[in-house]
Amino acid sequence: MHEFSLMADLMKKIEKIAKEQDAEKVIKVNVKLGALSHISAEHFKEHFIHVSKGTKSENAVLEIEEATDMSASDAQDILLQSVEII
């Protein structure tokens, strides 16, 4: 359930950016997974594919950075680094 709420929040942010920029499509998403976010890059990708179906982000290329610093202030977060749109 934790992953679902994180992914739903992330998709809201991505869709908001796409709407604000009047984008046709999201072609690339770059995220950083905090060391304590409790999700691997592969698991994140599976969730992203599922939640992006039917959105402007469907089939977007994912660039995923996995952080290792457990004491970082954002260690529990999934951070949206950038979104590339057309």
C-alpha positions, 0 to 999 in steps of 0.5 A: 500500500505504501508504494501505491500512495507514493506512485499516485502522488508522483503521477499527480505531479507528472500529470500536473506538469504535463497539463501546465505545459500543454504537453502532448506526451511525457517521454522521459521521467527521471526519479531518485529513490531514497535509500529508505523508500522501500522500493527497488528500481525494478519494483518502481518500474513495474508500478510506474508501468501500471499507474501510467497506463492511459495517461500521457506518461504511458511508455515514458522512458524511466531514469531511476537513481537509487540513493544509498545515504540512509541519513539523508533528509529525503531518504524515505522519499521518491523524488521527481527529478525531471520530466521531459515532454513533447 
